């Protein structure tokens, strides 16, 4: 049996009525819920929650793989919404060579109007002349694409040094944010209001600290968008307990799109 399908089934049993019986036992990636057929509980949208994870040469493997795993697995445990998780590029589609040499085929193009959440990973911070965030900032394509992306209904998020790509797009000035501890001064220099938390939720801008914090970023956003039961079920399934502090703004009306 495929590992994730087995974990999904055993987690559902162990959690009892995790999704109050609305999750069917169809194959991974093809679940159907009563909420989707009947309009969704509490007025929640019944269409898939669409997550785009940005890829570029030099991206850190853990930075994109952690959130990808969390959001993809969330689709198995949510009784209210499916998940549509994809790797996208603002450049040419094809092979992306990651920080440690992993090669990933990215076939989806940049399409921010088709997403509810964009995740910007980091990578290459110490390689000023190599592939990674500095090369992307110098090239300018991704920062320009990010700068043009904000709209109502879209959350932009980052983890680790991906926050510097948001910063280069002019999206952190005057906003609560965080990044890897080694890059905090760079983020502050561009006007970000540094906030000492593992995840900083400033409404439609959500940032997380270094590398492994992508797990906390994913779990927090699953909790925010899909509910506590889905997030708690994910922790059981992944055998991982979220750690650190989540800072959440009291002014959730703040918007990158003005």
C-alpha positions in Angstrom: 0.0 0.0 0.0 1.3 3.5 -0.8 2.8 5.0 2.3 0.7 8.2 2.4 -2.5 6.3 1.7 -1.8 3.9 4.6 -1.0 6.8 6.9 -4.1 8.6 5.9 -6.3 5.6 6.7 -4.6 4.7 10.0 -4.6 8.4 11.1 -8.2 8.7 10.4 -9.0 5.6 12.5 -6.7 6.8 15.3 -8.2 10.3 15.3 -11.8 8.9 15.6 -14.1 11.3 13.9 -11.4 13.5 12.6 -13.5 15.0 9.9 -16.9 14.1 11.4 -17.3 11.4 8.8 -17.3 13.6 5.8 -14.0 12.3 4.2 -14.6 9.5 1.8 -12.1 6.6 1.3 -11.3 7.4 -2.3 -7.6 7.4 -3.5 -5.2 10.1 -2.4 -5.7 13.3 -4.4 -9.3 12.4 -5.3 -11.2 12.7 -2.1 -14.8 13.9 -2.2 -16.6 15.3 0.9 -20.2 15.9 1.9 -19.2 19.5 2.3 -18.2 19.7 -1.4 -21.4 18.1 -2.6 -23.6 20.2 -0.3 -22.0 23.6 -0.5 -19.6 23.3 2.4 -20.2 23.9 6.1 -20.1 27.4 7.5 -20.2 29.0 4.1 -16.7 27.8 3.3 -15.7 27.6 -0.4 -16.1 24.1 -1.9 -13.6 24.5 -4.7 -10.0 23.3 -4.2 -7.7 25.5 -2.1 -5.0 26.3 -4.7 -1.3 26.5 -3.5 1.5 27.5 -5.8 5.1 26.9 -4.6 7.6 29.0 -6.5 10.6 27.2 -7.9 13.9 28.6 -9.2 17.5 27.4 -9.7 19.3 27.2 -6.3 16.1 26.7 -4.3 16.7 24.8 -1.0 15.2 21.3 -1.2 13.7 21.3 2.3 12.3 24.8 1.7 9.9 23.7 -1.0 9.5 20.0 -0.1 8.3 20.6 3.5 5.3 22.8 2.5 4.6 20.6 -0.5 4.3 17.6 1.7 2.1 19.4 4.3 -0.3 21.0 1.8 -0.6 17.8 -0.3 -1.3 15.7 2.7 -3.9 18.2 4.0 -6.1 17.2 1.1 -6.3 13.7 2.6 -7.5 15.0 5.9 -9.8 17.9 5.2 -13.4 17.2 5.1 -14.3 20.6 3.7 -12.0 21.3 0.8 -9.7 19.6 -1.6 -6.2 20.8 -2.2 -4.5 21.7 -5.5 -0.8 22.0 -4.9 1.6 22.8 -7.7 5.2 23.8 -8.3 5.4 26.9 -10.5 8.0 29.1 -12.2 8.1 32.7 -13.2 10.7 31.8 -15.8 10.9 29.0 -18.4 9.3 25.7 -17.5 11.6 22.7 -17.4 14.3 21.4 -15.1 15.1 23.3 -11.9 18.4 22.4 -10.3 18.1 22.8 -6.5 20.7 23.8 -3.9 22.1 20.3 -3.3 21.8 19.2 -6.9 18.3 17.7 -7.0 16.7 18.2 -10.3 12.9 18.8 -10.4 10.7 19.1 -13.5 8.5 22.2 -13.2 5.7 22.3 -15.8 3.3 24.9 -14.4 3.7 28.5 -15.3 3.4 31.5 -13.1 -0.4 32.2 -12.7 -1.0 34.1 -9.5 -4.7 34.7 -10.3 -5.2 31.0 -10.2 -4.0 30.6 -6.6 -5.2 31.4 -3.1 -1.7 30.9 -1.6 1.7 31.5 -3.1 4.7 30.0 -1.1 8.1 31.5 -1.8 11.0 29.3 -0.6 14.6 30.4 -0.2 18.0 29.2 -1.1 21.5 30.3 -2.1 21.8 33.1 0.5 25.5 32.4 1.0 26.2 32.1 -2.8 26.2 35.7 -3.9 27.4 34.7 -7.4 25.6 31.4 -7.7 22.0 30.3 -8.3 19.5 31.2 -5.7 17.8 34.3 -4.3 20.5 36.8 -5.2 20.5 35.6 -8.8 16.7 35.9 -8.9 16.8 39.4 -7.4 19.4 40.5 -9.9 17.5 39.0 -12.8 14.4 40.7 -11.7 11.8 38.5 -13.3 10.5 36.9 -10.1 10.5 40.1 -7.9 8.5 41.9 -10.6 6.1 39.0 -10.9 5.6 39.0 -7.1 5.1 42.7 -7.0 2.3 42.4 -9.5 0.6 39.5 -7.8 -1.3 40.9 -4.8 -5.0 40.9 -5.0 -8.0 40.3 -2.7 -8.2 36.6 -1.8 -4.5 35.9 -2.3 -2.0 35.2 0.5 1.7 35.5 -0.2 4.0 33.6 2.1 7.7 32.8 2.4 10.0 30.8 4.5 13.7 31.2 5.2 15.4 33.6 2.8 12.4 33.5 0.4 11.4 36.6 2.4 14.1 38.5 0.7 12.4 37.9 -2.7 9.2 39.4 -1.2 11.4 42.2 0.1 12.9 42.8 -3.3 9.3 43.0 -4.7 8.6 45.8 -2.2 6.1 43.7 -0.2 7.5 43.7 3.3 7.9 47.4 4.0 6.0 48.4 7.1 4.8 44.8 7.6 5.4 42.3 10.3 7.7 39.6 9.0 10.6 37.2 9.7 13.2 35.1 7.9 16.3 33.0 8.7 18.2 34.4 11.6 21.2 35.0 9.3 19.3 37.2 7.0 17.3 39.3 9.5 19.4 42.5 8.9 18.7 42.3 5.1 15.0 42.1 5.7 15.0 44.9 8.2 17.0 47.1 5.8 14.2 46.9 3.3 11.6 48.2 5.8 10.3 44.9 7.3 9.2 45.0 10.9 11.0 42.1 12.4 8.9 40.0 14.7 10.5 37.2 16.8 8.3 34.2 16.1 8.6 31.0 14.2 5.7 32.1 11.9 4.5 35.6 11.5 0.9 36.0 10.2 0.3 39.6 9.1 -2.9 38.9 7.2 -2.2 38.3 3.6 1.5 38.3 4.2 2.8 35.2 6.2 6.5 34.6 6.7 8.4 31.9 8.5 12.0 31.5 9.8 14.6 29.1 8.5 14.5 25.9 6.5 12.5 23.5 8.7 10.0 26.3 9.6 8.3 25.4 6.3 6.5 22.7 8.3 5.2 25.2 10.8 4.2 27.5 7.9 2.2 24.8 6.3 0.6 23.5 9.5 -0.4 27.0 10.5 -1.9 27.9 7.1 -3.8 24.6 7.0 -5.2 25.4 10.5 -6.1 28.9 9.3 -7.7 27.9 6.1 -9.0 24.3 6.7 -9.4 24.2 10.5 -7.8 22.7 13.6 -8.9 19.2 12.9 -7.0 19.0 9.6 -3.9 20.5 11.2 -4.0 18.2 14.2 -4.5 15.2 11.9 -1.5 16.3 9.9 0.7 16.4 13.0 -0.4 12.8 13.7 0.1 11.7 10.1 3.6 13.3 9.8 4.6 12.4 13.4 5.7 15.9 13.8 4.6 18.4 16.5 4.6 22.1 15.4 7.0 24.1 17.5 7.7 27.7 18.2 5.4 30.7 18.4 3.0 31.9 15.8 2.5 35.7 15.8 -0.9 36.7 14.4 -1.8 40.3 13.7 -5.0 41.6 15.3 -5.5 43.7 12.1 -6.3 41.0 9.6 -7.8 43.6 7.2 -4.3 44.7 6.3 -3.7 43.9 2.6 -0.8 43.8 0.2 -3.2 44.8 -2.5 -4.2 48.0 -0.8 
